[in-house]
C-alpha cells in the first residue's frame, strides 16, 4: 500500500463514508468516502462519533445557545454593514467568506445554493450538498427550500423543509451562515433627501 494512503487512513484526516455526530452539540454530518471531517458547523467542535441519522434526532443540527448568543453582535454588525452597502432596494443574501462580506442580490425567481458548479451561491465544502437549498422569489414573498440536502437547511436554528423568509432571518447551509436581507425603497428615498440638504 502507498505510504501516503496509509498515513491518511491512520491520521484521521479522511473520515470515510457515513454519518458523524458532534459530541458537543449533536450536529449530524453525512460524508462521502473522500470527504474530510472538518470542525462542526453548529458549534465549531472537533470531536465526532459515528452516528445513525435515525438516532439522537433531538440534538441533530441544533447549535448551542451560547454559540448563538456570542455570534449575535457580529451578525448584527454584518447586517448593518450590508444594509449600508446594498445598492438600491431589494432582497439580498449576505454572508462572510474568508473574512470578507459577500452580498448577493436576489434578482431571479430561483437562486441555487450548493456545492455544484451550477450553483448561483457556491460553497466548495463537504458539509454542503451539491444541490443544497433554493431561494424562491414570488410576488407574495421569498422562501427557502431544502433541495434534498443531506445535512439539512436551518432557519433561525430550526431545521426546515421550506420556510417564508423575513428580513434578518439566518439560514444555515452546512457550515455557512447566511442572512436574508430586505432593503426597503424608503431607505433610498431618505438617503437621497439627506444628500440634497
Secondary structure, DSSP 8 states (H G I E B T S, - for coil): --HHHHHHHHHTSB--SEEEEETTT--EEEE-TT-B----TTT----EEEE-TTSSTTTTT---HHHHHHHHHHHHHHHHHHHHH--SSEEEEEEEETTEEEEEE--SSEEEEESSTT-SEE--STTS-SS-EEEEEETTEEEEEE-S-SS-EEETTEEESEEE--TT-EEEETTEEEEEEEE-HHHHHHHHHHHH-
